[in-house]
Amino acid sequence: MKDRTYFKHRIDMLDDNGEILEHLAGVDDFMLADDVYEAALKRWPHAAILLRRGASVIHDSRRPRLVK
């Protein structure tokens, strides 16, 4: 069995320059990816964390959230 390297959604932690510091997760299902993103925010509340689908940013912890 071959390991998968591509997923629809990625959750990444960024450094101070906006570069990827650590790839936290790769997930196909959006609802699961959203839950993983929320868990990452709780685990690292002051870190810059992105949830992306391809090149599109879905959530960015550096942006204020209007609705929860």
N, C-alpha and C positions, 0 to 999 in steps of 0.2 A: 504494500500500500504506500502510495506517495503522499507526503505531507502537502497540504494546501498552502499556498502563499498569497492568494488573492481572495479578498472578501469584499462584499458590497460596501460595508461600513468599516471605518477605522477610528480608533480612539487613540490619540497621541498626546504626550506631555511635551511642552515646549520649554526651551531655555529662555533666558532674558532677551536674546536676540531674535526670538521667534523661530528658531531652528528646532527640528525634532530632537528632543533629548532622549525620549524613550517611546517606543511603540507599545501601548498598553494592551490593546486587543484588536482582533479582527473578527467581525460578526456579519453574517448575511441578513438576519432578521432585524428589521428596524426597531421593533419594540424592545428586543433584547439589547440592542446596541444603545438605545436610549437609557435603559436601566443600568447598563455597565458604565455609561458616561456619568450618570447621577451617583453611582457608587464611587467612581474615581474622584468626583468633586468632594464627597464626604471624607474620603481617605486622605486626599491632598487638597485641603480647602484653599490654600493660597497659591496653588500651581496654575499655570496656564494650560488648559486642557481643551482639545478640539475633538469634536465628533464630525467626521466627514463622510460623504458618499462620493467616491471618486475625487474630483477636484473641488466639489461644492462643500462649503462649510455649513453644517446644519446647526451646530451649537459651538460657541466659543466662550469659555469662562471669563475671558477678558472683557466681553461685552455685557452691559447690564441686561438682565432678563426682565421683560415687561410683564409676563404672565407665567405662573408656575402651573 
